[in-house]
Amino acid sequence: MLSETDVAALGVTLKLASVTTVVLLALGTPLAWWLARSNWRGKPLIEALVALPLVLPPTVIGFYLLLLLGAGGPVGGLMERWGVGPLVFTFGGLVVGSVVYSLPFVVQPLRDAFAAVGRLPMEAAATLRAGPWDRFWSVAVPLARPGFLTASVLGFAHTVGEFGVVLMIGGSIPGETRVASVAVYDHVEGLEYGAAHGLSGVLVGASFLMLVGVYFVNRRARVVAS
């Protein structure tokens, strides 16, 4: 049985994952389209920058975000001068950190999906006088639909499982920045293994079901395509 604070932590986690996924799709879609289509010689630098969170320790990302978004940092100081206040230890700060940390989990599936579309469908649409915007929305996006599903689920699930980044920039404020992974850590620190088991079980089950759904839909899409 989950406690009231654990239910609140799950609520913050779901809210964070939902907001982060929407922001990631909005930012990642044009970036992935450009990566799939561009022949710019410096593109590997951008690809490496996008993939950097895959190899960096989460605490390193969290540390630099803490410096960047804190009151003494360039972004945090600017926001403080605007009267908004720094983003550290706020839900907004969690969103920024989650977007940075989960970016490759959204961009890479979308890039691969756009690359798989190829140039022939786009060229065929162009011969029918479809403009670039129309070709993107009427041809590329429908053909890349499985990639959007994979990117959405991976971005959402990865955000749910975050720990180091959110702990560094958000702390553990109940109802505000205390997410489920941090709640599990707090339970283990307090030797509350029963509560840790209960909350961990919910996270394991939800993550497993999301991944099963992605593999099932992608398998079905491959069967239909063949």
Rosetta constraint file for C-alpha pairs under 8 A:
AtomPair CA 1 CA 195 HARMONIC 7.97 0.50
AtomPair CA 1 CA 198 HARMONIC 6.87 0.50
AtomPair CA 2 CA 6 HARMONIC 5.90 0.50
AtomPair CA 2 CA 7 HARMONIC 6.42 0.50
AtomPair CA 2 CA 195 HARMONIC 7.05 0.50
AtomPair CA 2 CA 198 HARMONIC 6.63 0.50
AtomPair CA 2 CA 199 HARMONIC 6.89 0.50
AtomPair CA 3 CA 7 HARMONIC 6.31 0.50
AtomPair CA 4 CA 8 HARMONIC 6.23 0.50
AtomPair CA 5 CA 9 HARMONIC 6.16 0.50
AtomPair CA 5 CA 174 HARMONIC 7.08 0.50
AtomPair CA 5 CA 175 HARMONIC 7.81 0.50
AtomPair CA 6 CA 10 HARMONIC 6.22 0.50
AtomPair CA 6 CA 180 HARMONIC 7.02 0.50
AtomPair CA 6 CA 183 HARMONIC 6.82 0.50
AtomPair CA 6 CA 199 HARMONIC 7.16 0.50
AtomPair CA 7 CA 11 HARMONIC 6.23 0.50
AtomPair CA 8 CA 12 HARMONIC 6.31 0.50
AtomPair CA 8 CA 174 HARMONIC 7.45 0.50
AtomPair CA 8 CA 175 HARMONIC 5.80 0.50
AtomPair CA 9 CA 13 HARMONIC 6.13 0.50
AtomPair CA 9 CA 174 HARMONIC 7.12 0.50
AtomPair CA 9 CA 175 HARMONIC 6.53 0.50
AtomPair CA 9 CA 178 HARMONIC 5.60 0.50
AtomPair CA 9 CA 179 HARMONIC 4.66 0.50
AtomPair CA 9 CA 180 HARMONIC 5.01 0.50
AtomPair CA 9 CA 183 HARMONIC 6.83 0.50
AtomPair CA 10 CA 14 HARMONIC 6.13 0.50
AtomPair CA 10 CA 179 HARMONIC 6.37 0.50
AtomPair CA 10 CA 180 HARMONIC 5.36 0.50
AtomPair CA 11 CA 15 HARMONIC 6.12 0.50
AtomPair CA 12 CA 16 HARMONIC 5.98 0.50
AtomPair CA 12 CA 175 HARMONIC 6.65 0.50
AtomPair CA 12 CA 176 HARMONIC 6.84 0.50
AtomPair CA 12 CA 177 HARMONIC 7.01 0.50
AtomPair CA 12 CA 178 HARMONIC 7.06 0.50
AtomPair CA 12 CA 179 HARMONIC 5.75 0.50
AtomPair CA 12 CA 180 HARMONIC 7.89 0.50
AtomPair CA 13 CA 17 HARMONIC 6.05 0.50
AtomPair CA 13 CA 159 HARMONIC 7.99 0.50
AtomPair CA 13 CA 160 HARMONIC 5.97 0.50
AtomPair CA 13 CA 179 HARMONIC 4.99 0.50
AtomPair CA 13 CA 180 HARMONIC 6.10 0.50
AtomPair CA 14 CA 18 HARMONIC 6.02 0.50
AtomPair CA 14 CA 160 HARMONIC 7.10 0.50
AtomPair CA 15 CA 19 HARMONIC 6.17 0.50
AtomPair CA 16 CA 20 HARMONIC 5.90 0.50
AtomPair CA 16 CA 91 HARMONIC 7.76 0.50
AtomPair CA 16 CA 94 HARMONIC 7.39 0.50
AtomPair CA 16 CA 95 HARMONIC 6.41 0.50
AtomPair CA 16 CA 159 HARMONIC 7.48 0.50
AtomPair CA 16 CA 160 HARMONIC 7.91 0.50
AtomPair CA 17 CA 21 HARMONIC 5.97 0.50
AtomPair CA 17 CA 155 HARMONIC 7.73 0.50
AtomPair CA 17 CA 156 HARMONIC 5.05 0.50
AtomPair CA 17 CA 157 HARMONIC 7.47 0.50
AtomPair CA 17 CA 159 HARMONIC 5.30 0.50
AtomPair CA 17 CA 160 HARMONIC 5.93 0.50
AtomPair CA 18 CA 22 HARMONIC 6.40 0.50
AtomPair CA 18 CA 156 HARMONIC 6.61 0.50
AtomPair CA 19 CA 23 HARMONIC 6.30 0.50
AtomPair CA 19 CA 95 HARMONIC 7.25 0.50
AtomPair CA 20 CA 24 HARMONIC 5.96 0.50
AtomPair CA 20 CA 95 HARMONIC 5.79 0.50
AtomPair CA 20 CA 98 HARMONIC 6.45 0.50
AtomPair CA 20 CA 99 HARMONIC 5.83 0.50
AtomPair CA 20 CA 155 HARMONIC 7.80 0.50
AtomPair CA 20 CA 156 HARMONIC 7.40 0.50
AtomPair CA 20 CA 159 HARMONIC 7.50 0.50
AtomPair CA 21 CA 25 HARMONIC 6.12 0.50
AtomPair CA 21 CA 99 HARMONIC 7.93 0.50
AtomPair CA 21 CA 152 HARMONIC 6.21 0.50
AtomPair CA 21 CA 155 HARMONIC 5.78 0.50
AtomPair CA 21 CA 156 HARMONIC 5.64 0.50
AtomPair CA 22 CA 26 HARMONIC 6.26 0.50
AtomPair CA 23 CA 27 HARMONIC 6.15 0.50
AtomPair CA 23 CA 99 HARMONIC 7.26 0.50
AtomPair CA 24 CA 28 HARMONIC 5.34 0.50
AtomPair CA 24 CA 29 HARMONIC 7.96 0.50
AtomPair CA 24 CA 99 HARMONIC 6.13 0.50
AtomPair CA 24 CA 102 HARMONIC 7.97 0.50
AtomPair CA 24 CA 103 HARMONIC 6.49 0.50
AtomPair CA 24 CA 106 HARMONIC 6.74 0.50
AtomPair CA 24 CA 155 HARMONIC 7.61 0.50
AtomPair CA 25 CA 29 HARMONIC 5.59 0.50
AtomPair CA 25 CA 106 HARMONIC 7.06 0.50
AtomPair CA 25 CA 151 HARMONIC 7.98 0.50
AtomPair CA 25 CA 152 HARMONIC 7.33 0.50
AtomPair CA 26 CA 30 HARMONIC 7.60 0.50
AtomPair CA 27 CA 31 HARMONIC 6.69 0.50
AtomPair CA 28 CA 32 HARMONIC 5.77 0.50
AtomPair CA 28 CA 103 HARMONIC 7.17 0.50
AtomPair CA 28 CA 106 HARMONIC 6.45 0.50
AtomPair CA 28 CA 107 HARMONIC 5.15 0.50
AtomPair CA 28 CA 110 HARMONIC 7.77 0.50
AtomPair CA 29 CA 33 HARMONIC 6.11 0.50
AtomPair CA 29 CA 107 HARMONIC 6.97 0.50
AtomPair CA 29 CA 110 HARMONIC 6.77 0.50
AtomPair CA 30 CA 34 HARMONIC 6.14 0.50
AtomPair CA 31 CA 35 HARMONIC 6.19 0.50
AtomPair CA 31 CA 107 HARMONIC 7.14 0.50
AtomPair CA 32 CA 36 HARMONIC 6.08 0.50
AtomPair CA 32 CA 107 HARMONIC 5.30 0.50
AtomPair CA 32 CA 108 HARMONIC 7.01 0.50
AtomPair CA 32 CA 110 HARMONIC 5.70 0.50
AtomPair CA 32 CA 111 HARMONIC 4.42 0.50
AtomPair CA 32 CA 114 HARMONIC 7.53 0.50
AtomPair CA 33 CA 37 HARMONIC 6.20 0.50
AtomPair CA 33 CA 110 HARMONIC 7.55 0.50
AtomPair CA 33 CA 111 HARMONIC 6.12 0.50
AtomPair CA 33 CA 114 HARMONIC 6.27 0.50
AtomPair CA 34 CA 38 HARMONIC 5.46 0.50
AtomPair CA 35 CA 43 HARMONIC 7.16 0.50
AtomPair CA 35 CA 47 HARMONIC 7.61 0.50
AtomPair CA 35 CA 111 HARMONIC 6.40 0.50
AtomPair CA 36 CA 111 HARMONIC 5.29 0.50
AtomPair CA 36 CA 112 HARMONIC 7.14 0.50
AtomPair CA 36 CA 114 HARMONIC 6.04 0.50
AtomPair CA 36 CA 115 HARMONIC 5.10 0.50
AtomPair CA 37 CA 115 HARMONIC 7.21 0.50
AtomPair CA 38 CA 43 HARMONIC 7.55 0.50
AtomPair CA 39 CA 43 HARMONIC 7.33 0.50
AtomPair CA 42 CA 46 HARMONIC 7.20 0.50
AtomPair CA 43 CA 47 HARMONIC 6.26 0.50
AtomPair CA 44 CA 48 HARMONIC 5.97 0.50
AtomPair CA 45 CA 49 HARMONIC 6.17 0.50
AtomPair CA 46 CA 50 HARMONIC 6.16 0.50
AtomPair CA 47 CA 51 HARMONIC 6.15 0.50
AtomPair CA 48 CA 52 HARMONIC 5.92 0.50
AtomPair CA 50 CA 103 HARMONIC 6.75 0.50
AtomPair CA 50 CA 104 HARMONIC 5.72 0.50
AtomPair CA 50 CA 107 HARMONIC 7.88 0.50
AtomPair CA 51 CA 55 HARMONIC 7.60 0.50
AtomPair CA 51 CA 103 HARMONIC 7.85 0.50
AtomPair CA 51 CA 104 HARMONIC 5.29 0.50
AtomPair CA 52 CA 56 HARMONIC 6.22 0.50
AtomPair CA 53 CA 57 HARMONIC 7.62 0.50
AtomPair CA 53 CA 58 HARMONIC 7.53 0.50
AtomPair CA 53 CA 61 HARMONIC 7.50 0.50
AtomPair CA 53 CA 100 HARMONIC 7.46 0.50
AtomPair CA 53 CA 101 HARMONIC 5.51 0.50
AtomPair CA 53 CA 102 HARMONIC 7.48 0.50
AtomPair CA 53 CA 103 HARMONIC 7.85 0.50
AtomPair CA 53 CA 104 HARMONIC 7.21 0.50
AtomPair CA 54 CA 104 HARMONIC 7.22 0.50
AtomPair CA 56 CA 60 HARMONIC 6.69 0.50
AtomPair CA 56 CA 61 HARMONIC 7.04 0.50
AtomPair CA 57 CA 61 HARMONIC 6.80 0.50
AtomPair CA 58 CA 62 HARMONIC 6.08 0.50
AtomPair CA 58 CA 101 HARMONIC 7.61 0.50
AtomPair CA 58 CA 163 HARMONIC 7.75 0.50
AtomPair CA 58 CA 164 HARMONIC 5.05 0.50
AtomPair CA 58 CA 165 HARMONIC 5.22 0.50
AtomPair CA 59 CA 63 HARMONIC 5.88 0.50
AtomPair CA 59 CA 164 HARMONIC 5.07 0.50
AtomPair CA 59 CA 165 HARMONIC 5.71 0.50
AtomPair CA 59 CA 168 HARMONIC 6.78 0.50
AtomPair CA 60 CA 64 HARMONIC 6.38 0.50
AtomPair CA 61 CA 65 HARMONIC 6.12 0.50
AtomPair CA 61 CA 101 HARMONIC 7.54 0.50
AtomPair CA 61 CA 165 HARMONIC 6.42 0.50
AtomPair CA 62 CA 66 HARMONIC 5.96 0.50
AtomPair CA 62 CA 97 HARMONIC 7.09 0.50
AtomPair CA 62 CA 164 HARMONIC 6.81 0.50
AtomPair CA 62 CA 165 HARMONIC 4.35 0.50
AtomPair CA 62 CA 166 HARMONIC 7.15 0.50
AtomPair CA 62 CA 167 HARMONIC 7.87 0.50
AtomPair CA 62 CA 168 HARMONIC 5.20 0.50
AtomPair CA 62 CA 169 HARMONIC 6.03 0.50
AtomPair CA 63 CA 67 HARMONIC 6.40 0.50
AtomPair CA 63 CA 165 HARMONIC 7.90 0.50
AtomPair CA 63 CA 168 HARMONIC 6.50 0.50
AtomPair CA 63 CA 169 HARMONIC 7.64 0.50
AtomPair CA 64 CA 68 HARMONIC 6.07 0.50
AtomPair CA 65 CA 69 HARMONIC 5.79 0.50
AtomPair CA 65 CA 70 HARMONIC 7.94 0.50
AtomPair CA 65 CA 97 HARMONIC 6.98 0.50
AtomPair CA 65 CA 169 HARMONIC 7.05 0.50
AtomPair CA 66 CA 70 HARMONIC 5.48 0.50
AtomPair CA 66 CA 88 HARMONIC 6.60 0.50
AtomPair CA 66 CA 168 HARMONIC 6.99 0.50
AtomPair CA 66 CA 169 HARMONIC 5.52 0.50
AtomPair CA 67 CA 72 HARMONIC 7.24 0.50
AtomPair CA 67 CA 73 HARMONIC 5.35 0.50
AtomPair CA 68 CA 72 HARMONIC 7.90 0.50
AtomPair CA 68 CA 73 HARMONIC 4.54 0.50
AtomPair CA 68 CA 74 HARMONIC 5.86 0.50
AtomPair CA 68 CA 75 HARMONIC 5.79 0.50
AtomPair CA 68 CA 76 HARMONIC 6.51 0.50
AtomPair CA 69 CA 73 HARMONIC 5.62 0.50
AtomPair CA 69 CA 74 HARMONIC 7.11 0.50
AtomPair CA 69 CA 75 HARMONIC 5.26 0.50
AtomPair CA 69 CA 76 HARMONIC 4.25 0.50
AtomPair CA 69 CA 77 HARMONIC 7.69 0.50
AtomPair CA 69 CA 86 HARMONIC 6.05 0.50
AtomPair CA 69 CA 87 HARMONIC 5.73 0.50
AtomPair CA 69 CA 88 HARMONIC 6.03 0.50
AtomPair CA 69 CA 93 HARMONIC 7.61 0.50
AtomPair CA 70 CA 75 HARMONIC 7.50 0.50
AtomPair CA 70 CA 76 HARMONIC 4.79 0.50
AtomPair CA 70 CA 77 HARMONIC 7.07 0.50
AtomPair CA 70 CA 86 HARMONIC 5.54 0.50
AtomPair CA 70 CA 87 HARMONIC 6.73 0.50
AtomPair CA 70 CA 88 HARMONIC 5.72 0.50
AtomPair CA 71 CA 76 HARMONIC 4.78 0.50
AtomPair CA 71 CA 77 HARMONIC 4.92 0.50
AtomPair CA 71 CA 80 HARMONIC 6.89 0.50
AtomPair CA 71 CA 85 HARMONIC 7.57 0.50
AtomPair CA 71 CA 86 HARMONIC 5.41 0.50
AtomPair CA 72 CA 76 HARMONIC 6.53 0.50
AtomPair CA 72 CA 77 HARMONIC 5.49 0.50
AtomPair CA 73 CA 77 HARMONIC 5.45 0.50
AtomPair CA 74 CA 78 HARMONIC 6.10 0.50
AtomPair CA 75 CA 79 HARMONIC 6.21 0.50
AtomPair CA 75 CA 86 HARMONIC 7.75 0.50
AtomPair CA 76 CA 80 HARMONIC 6.11 0.50
AtomPair CA 76 CA 85 HARMONIC 6.92 0.50
AtomPair CA 76 CA 86 HARMONIC 4.37 0.50
AtomPair CA 76 CA 87 HARMONIC 6.46 0.50
AtomPair CA 77 CA 81 HARMONIC 6.27 0.50
AtomPair CA 77 CA 85 HARMONIC 7.90 0.50
AtomPair CA 77 CA 86 HARMONIC 6.84 0.50
AtomPair CA 78 CA 82 HARMONIC 6.38 0.50
AtomPair CA 79 CA 83 HARMONIC 6.37 0.50
AtomPair CA 79 CA 84 HARMONIC 5.27 0.50
AtomPair CA 79 CA 85 HARMONIC 5.47 0.50
AtomPair CA 79 CA 86 HARMONIC 6.01 0.50
AtomPair CA 80 CA 84 HARMONIC 5.40 0.50
AtomPair CA 80 CA 85 HARMONIC 4.18 0.50
AtomPair CA 80 CA 86 HARMONIC 5.85 0.50
AtomPair CA 81 CA 85 HARMONIC 7.72 0.50
AtomPair CA 87 CA 91 HARMONIC 7.82 0.50
AtomPair CA 87 CA 92 HARMONIC 6.02 0.50
AtomPair CA 87 CA 93 HARMONIC 4.59 0.50
AtomPair CA 88 CA 93 HARMONIC 5.24 0.50
AtomPair CA 88 CA 94 HARMONIC 7.86 0.50
AtomPair CA 88 CA 169 HARMONIC 5.23 0.50
AtomPair CA 88 CA 170 HARMONIC 5.98 0.50
AtomPair CA 89 CA 93 HARMONIC 6.54 0.50
AtomPair CA 89 CA 94 HARMONIC 7.71 0.50
AtomPair CA 89 CA 169 HARMONIC 5.74 0.50
AtomPair CA 89 CA 170 HARMONIC 3.93 0.50
AtomPair CA 89 CA 171 HARMONIC 5.95 0.50
AtomPair CA 89 CA 173 HARMONIC 7.75 0.50
AtomPair CA 89 CA 177 HARMONIC 6.75 0.50
AtomPair CA 90 CA 94 HARMONIC 6.60 0.50
AtomPair CA 90 CA 170 HARMONIC 6.01 0.50
AtomPair CA 90 CA 176 HARMONIC 6.79 0.50
AtomPair CA 90 CA 177 HARMONIC 6.30 0.50
AtomPair CA 91 CA 95 HARMONIC 6.42 0.50
AtomPair CA 91 CA 170 HARMONIC 7.29 0.50
AtomPair CA 91 CA 176 HARMONIC 6.11 0.50
AtomPair CA 91 CA 177 HARMONIC 5.72 0.50
AtomPair CA 92 CA 96 HARMONIC 6.43 0.50
AtomPair CA 93 CA 97 HARMONIC 6.22 0.50
AtomPair CA 93 CA 169 HARMONIC 6.62 0.50
AtomPair CA 93 CA 170 HARMONIC 6.73 0.50
AtomPair CA 94 CA 98 HARMONIC 5.95 0.50
AtomPair CA 94 CA 166 HARMONIC 5.80 0.50
AtomPair CA 94 CA 169 HARMONIC 6.76 0.50
AtomPair CA 94 CA 170 HARMONIC 5.99 0.50
AtomPair CA 94 CA 177 HARMONIC 7.20 0.50
AtomPair CA 95 CA 99 HARMONIC 6.04 0.50
AtomPair CA 96 CA 100 HARMONIC 6.38 0.50
AtomPair CA 97 CA 101 HARMONIC 6.10 0.50
AtomPair CA 97 CA 165 HARMONIC 6.40 0.50
AtomPair CA 97 CA 166 HARMONIC 6.79 0.50
AtomPair CA 97 CA 169 HARMONIC 7.49 0.50
AtomPair CA 98 CA 102 HARMONIC 5.83 0.50
AtomPair CA 98 CA 159 HARMONIC 6.16 0.50
AtomPair CA 98 CA 162 HARMONIC 7.73 0.50
AtomPair CA 98 CA 165 HARMONIC 7.46 0.50
AtomPair CA 98 CA 166 HARMONIC 7.36 0.50
AtomPair CA 99 CA 103 HARMONIC 5.68 0.50
AtomPair CA 101 CA 165 HARMONIC 7.60 0.50
AtomPair CA 102 CA 106 HARMONIC 6.95 0.50
AtomPair CA 102 CA 155 HARMONIC 5.85 0.50
AtomPair CA 102 CA 158 HARMONIC 6.45 0.50
AtomPair CA 102 CA 159 HARMONIC 6.60 0.50
AtomPair CA 103 CA 107 HARMONIC 6.10 0.50
AtomPair CA 103 CA 155 HARMONIC 7.52 0.50
AtomPair CA 104 CA 108 HARMONIC 5.60 0.50
AtomPair CA 105 CA 109 HARMONIC 6.94 0.50
AtomPair CA 105 CA 151 HARMONIC 6.34 0.50
AtomPair CA 105 CA 154 HARMONIC 5.94 0.50
AtomPair CA 105 CA 155 HARMONIC 5.61 0.50
AtomPair CA 105 CA 158 HARMONIC 7.72 0.50
AtomPair CA 106 CA 110 HARMONIC 6.41 0.50
AtomPair CA 106 CA 150 HARMONIC 7.91 0.50
AtomPair CA 106 CA 151 HARMONIC 4.33 0.50
AtomPair CA 106 CA 152 HARMONIC 6.69 0.50
AtomPair CA 106 CA 154 HARMONIC 6.83 0.50
AtomPair CA 106 CA 155 HARMONIC 5.62 0.50
AtomPair CA 107 CA 111 HARMONIC 5.92 0.50
AtomPair CA 107 CA 151 HARMONIC 7.21 0.50
AtomPair CA 108 CA 112 HARMONIC 6.16 0.50
AtomPair CA 108 CA 151 HARMONIC 7.88 0.50
AtomPair CA 109 CA 113 HARMONIC 6.10 0.50
AtomPair CA 109 CA 147 HARMONIC 5.46 0.50
AtomPair CA 109 CA 148 HARMONIC 7.47 0.50
AtomPair CA 109 CA 150 HARMONIC 6.62 0.50
AtomPair CA 109 CA 151 HARMONIC 5.58 0.50
AtomPair CA 110 CA 114 HARMONIC 6.11 0.50
AtomPair CA 110 CA 144 HARMONIC 7.42 0.50
AtomPair CA 110 CA 147 HARMONIC 5.21 0.50
AtomPair CA 110 CA 148 HARMONIC 6.15 0.50
AtomPair CA 110 CA 151 HARMONIC 6.43 0.50
AtomPair CA 111 CA 115 HARMONIC 6.06 0.50
AtomPair CA 112 CA 116 HARMONIC 6.13 0.50
AtomPair CA 112 CA 147 HARMONIC 7.49 0.50
AtomPair CA 113 CA 117 HARMONIC 6.60 0.50
AtomPair CA 113 CA 143 HARMONIC 7.96 0.50
AtomPair CA 113 CA 144 HARMONIC 5.04 0.50
AtomPair CA 113 CA 145 HARMONIC 7.98 0.50
AtomPair CA 113 CA 146 HARMONIC 7.50 0.50
AtomPair CA 113 CA 147 HARMONIC 5.08 0.50
AtomPair CA 113 CA 148 HARMONIC 7.99 0.50
AtomPair CA 114 CA 118 HARMONIC 7.32 0.50
AtomPair CA 114 CA 140 HARMONIC 6.71 0.50
AtomPair CA 114 CA 141 HARMONIC 8.00 0.50
AtomPair CA 114 CA 144 HARMONIC 5.91 0.50
AtomPair CA 116 CA 144 HARMONIC 7.91 0.50
AtomPair CA 117 CA 121 HARMONIC 7.23 0.50
AtomPair CA 117 CA 140 HARMONIC 6.53 0.50
AtomPair CA 117 CA 143 HARMONIC 6.41 0.50
AtomPair CA 117 CA 144 HARMONIC 6.89 0.50
AtomPair CA 118 CA 122 HARMONIC 7.52 0.50
AtomPair CA 119 CA 123 HARMONIC 6.02 0.50
AtomPair CA 120 CA 124 HARMONIC 6.02 0.50
AtomPair CA 121 CA 125 HARMONIC 6.21 0.50
AtomPair CA 121 CA 139 HARMONIC 7.08 0.50
AtomPair CA 122 CA 126 HARMONIC 6.22 0.50
AtomPair CA 122 CA 135 HARMONIC 6.23 0.50
AtomPair CA 122 CA 139 HARMONIC 6.87 0.50
AtomPair CA 122 CA 140 HARMONIC 7.43 0.50
AtomPair CA 123 CA 127 HARMONIC 6.35 0.50
AtomPair CA 124 CA 128 HARMONIC 6.74 0.50
AtomPair CA 125 CA 129 HARMONIC 6.75 0.50
AtomPair CA 125 CA 130 HARMONIC 5.61 0.50
AtomPair CA 125 CA 135 HARMONIC 6.24 0.50
AtomPair CA 125 CA 139 HARMONIC 7.63 0.50
AtomPair CA 126 CA 130 HARMONIC 5.04 0.50
AtomPair CA 126 CA 131 HARMONIC 6.70 0.50
AtomPair CA 126 CA 132 HARMONIC 7.93 0.50
AtomPair CA 126 CA 135 HARMONIC 7.27 0.50
AtomPair CA 130 CA 134 HARMONIC 5.69 0.50
AtomPair CA 130 CA 135 HARMONIC 5.90 0.50
AtomPair CA 131 CA 135 HARMONIC 6.00 0.50
AtomPair CA 132 CA 136 HARMONIC 6.15 0.50
AtomPair CA 133 CA 137 HARMONIC 6.36 0.50
AtomPair CA 134 CA 138 HARMONIC 5.65 0.50
AtomPair CA 134 CA 139 HARMONIC 7.71 0.50
AtomPair CA 135 CA 139 HARMONIC 5.25 0.50
AtomPair CA 135 CA 140 HARMONIC 6.59 0.50
AtomPair CA 136 CA 140 HARMONIC 4.84 0.50
AtomPair CA 136 CA 141 HARMONIC 6.15 0.50
AtomPair CA 137 CA 141 HARMONIC 5.28 0.50
AtomPair CA 137 CA 142 HARMONIC 7.29 0.50
AtomPair CA 138 CA 142 HARMONIC 6.55 0.50
AtomPair CA 139 CA 143 HARMONIC 6.27 0.50
AtomPair CA 140 CA 144 HARMONIC 6.02 0.50
AtomPair CA 141 CA 145 HARMONIC 6.09 0.50
AtomPair CA 144 CA 148 HARMONIC 6.53 0.50
AtomPair CA 145 CA 149 HARMONIC 6.40 0.50
AtomPair CA 146 CA 150 HARMONIC 6.21 0.50
AtomPair CA 146 CA 217 HARMONIC 7.54 0.50
AtomPair CA 146 CA 218 HARMONIC 6.10 0.50
AtomPair CA 146 CA 221 HARMONIC 7.25 0.50
AtomPair CA 147 CA 151 HARMONIC 5.97 0.50
AtomPair CA 148 CA 152 HARMONIC 5.99 0.50
AtomPair CA 149 CA 153 HARMONIC 6.19 0.50
AtomPair CA 149 CA 214 HARMONIC 7.02 0.50
AtomPair CA 150 CA 154 HARMONIC 5.97 0.50
AtomPair CA 150 CA 214 HARMONIC 5.98 0.50
AtomPair CA 151 CA 155 HARMONIC 5.85 0.50
AtomPair CA 152 CA 156 HARMONIC 6.02 0.50
AtomPair CA 153 CA 157 HARMONIC 5.89 0.50
AtomPair CA 153 CA 210 HARMONIC 6.64 0.50
AtomPair CA 153 CA 211 HARMONIC 7.42 0.50
AtomPair CA 153 CA 214 HARMONIC 7.16 0.50
AtomPair CA 154 CA 158 HARMONIC 5.79 0.50
AtomPair CA 154 CA 211 HARMONIC 7.95 0.50
AtomPair CA 155 CA 159 HARMONIC 6.15 0.50
AtomPair CA 156 CA 160 HARMONIC 6.32 0.50
AtomPair CA 157 CA 161 HARMONIC 6.36 0.50
AtomPair CA 157 CA 207 HARMONIC 6.15 0.50
AtomPair CA 157 CA 210 HARMONIC 7.51 0.50
AtomPair CA 158 CA 162 HARMONIC 6.31 0.50
AtomPair CA 160 CA 180 HARMONIC 7.67 0.50
AtomPair CA 160 CA 181 HARMONIC 7.69 0.50
AtomPair CA 160 CA 203 HARMONIC 7.96 0.50
AtomPair CA 161 CA 181 HARMONIC 6.41 0.50
AtomPair CA 161 CA 203 HARMONIC 7.96 0.50
AtomPair CA 162 CA 166 HARMONIC 6.61 0.50
AtomPair CA 162 CA 181 HARMONIC 6.73 0.50
AtomPair CA 163 CA 167 HARMONIC 5.92 0.50
AtomPair CA 163 CA 181 HARMONIC 5.68 0.50
AtomPair CA 163 CA 182 HARMONIC 6.26 0.50
AtomPair CA 164 CA 168 HARMONIC 6.15 0.50
AtomPair CA 165 CA 169 HARMONIC 6.40 0.50
AtomPair CA 166 CA 170 HARMONIC 5.22 0.50
AtomPair CA 166 CA 171 HARMONIC 6.92 0.50
AtomPair CA 166 CA 177 HARMONIC 7.87 0.50
AtomPair CA 167 CA 171 HARMONIC 4.66 0.50
AtomPair CA 167 CA 172 HARMONIC 6.84 0.50
AtomPair CA 167 CA 182 HARMONIC 6.78 0.50
AtomPair CA 170 CA 177 HARMONIC 5.41 0.50
AtomPair CA 170 CA 178 HARMONIC 7.56 0.50
AtomPair CA 171 CA 177 HARMONIC 6.44 0.50
AtomPair CA 171 CA 178 HARMONIC 6.87 0.50
AtomPair CA 172 CA 177 HARMONIC 5.61 0.50
AtomPair CA 172 CA 178 HARMONIC 4.28 0.50
AtomPair CA 172 CA 179 HARMONIC 7.50 0.50
AtomPair CA 172 CA 182 HARMONIC 6.81 0.50
AtomPair CA 172 CA 183 HARMONIC 7.87 0.50
AtomPair CA 173 CA 177 HARMONIC 5.01 0.50
AtomPair CA 173 CA 178 HARMONIC 5.06 0.50
AtomPair CA 174 CA 178 HARMONIC 5.11 0.50
AtomPair CA 178 CA 182 HARMONIC 6.16 0.50
AtomPair CA 178 CA 183 HARMONIC 6.55 0.50
AtomPair CA 179 CA 183 HARMONIC 6.22 0.50
AtomPair CA 180 CA 184 HARMONIC 6.23 0.50
AtomPair CA 180 CA 199 HARMONIC 7.30 0.50
AtomPair CA 181 CA 185 HARMONIC 6.42 0.50
AtomPair CA 182 CA 186 HARMONIC 6.17 0.50
AtomPair CA 183 CA 187 HARMONIC 6.20 0.50
AtomPair CA 183 CA 196 HARMONIC 7.92 0.50
AtomPair CA 184 CA 188 HARMONIC 6.29 0.50
AtomPair CA 184 CA 195 HARMONIC 7.79 0.50
AtomPair CA 184 CA 196 HARMONIC 5.05 0.50
AtomPair CA 184 CA 199 HARMONIC 6.65 0.50
AtomPair CA 184 CA 200 HARMONIC 6.77 0.50
AtomPair CA 185 CA 189 HARMONIC 6.16 0.50
AtomPair CA 185 CA 196 HARMONIC 7.72 0.50
AtomPair CA 186 CA 190 HARMONIC 6.21 0.50
AtomPair CA 187 CA 191 HARMONIC 6.17 0.50
AtomPair CA 187 CA 192 HARMONIC 4.87 0.50
AtomPair CA 187 CA 193 HARMONIC 6.58 0.50
AtomPair CA 187 CA 195 HARMONIC 6.49 0.50
AtomPair CA 187 CA 196 HARMONIC 5.46 0.50
AtomPair CA 188 CA 192 HARMONIC 5.65 0.50
AtomPair CA 188 CA 193 HARMONIC 5.92 0.50
AtomPair CA 188 CA 196 HARMONIC 6.31 0.50
AtomPair CA 192 CA 196 HARMONIC 6.32 0.50
AtomPair CA 193 CA 197 HARMONIC 5.97 0.50
AtomPair CA 194 CA 198 HARMONIC 6.31 0.50
AtomPair CA 195 CA 199 HARMONIC 6.31 0.50
AtomPair CA 196 CA 200 HARMONIC 5.87 0.50
AtomPair CA 197 CA 201 HARMONIC 5.88 0.50
AtomPair CA 198 CA 202 HARMONIC 6.56 0.50
AtomPair CA 199 CA 203 HARMONIC 6.52 0.50
AtomPair CA 200 CA 204 HARMONIC 6.10 0.50
AtomPair CA 201 CA 205 HARMONIC 6.04 0.50
AtomPair CA 202 CA 206 HARMONIC 6.09 0.50
AtomPair CA 203 CA 207 HARMONIC 6.01 0.50
AtomPair CA 204 CA 208 HARMONIC 6.06 0.50
AtomPair CA 205 CA 209 HARMONIC 6.23 0.50
AtomPair CA 206 CA 210 HARMONIC 6.27 0.50
AtomPair CA 207 CA 211 HARMONIC 6.32 0.50
AtomPair CA 208 CA 212 HARMONIC 6.15 0.50
AtomPair CA 209 CA 213 HARMONIC 6.16 0.50
AtomPair CA 210 CA 214 HARMONIC 6.42 0.50
AtomPair CA 211 CA 215 HARMONIC 6.27 0.50
AtomPair CA 212 CA 216 HARMONIC 6.00 0.50
AtomPair CA 213 CA 217 HARMONIC 6.11 0.50
AtomPair CA 214 CA 218 HARMONIC 6.07 0.50
AtomPair CA 215 CA 219 HARMONIC 5.93 0.50
AtomPair CA 216 CA 220 HARMONIC 6.17 0.50
AtomPair CA 217 CA 221 HARMONIC 6.12 0.50
AtomPair CA 218 CA 222 HARMONIC 6.23 0.50
AtomPair CA 219 CA 223 HARMONIC 6.32 0.50
AtomPair CA 220 CA 224 HARMONIC 6.24 0.50
AtomPair CA 221 CA 225 HARMONIC 6.10 0.50
AtomPair CA 222 CA 226 HARMONIC 6.17 0.50
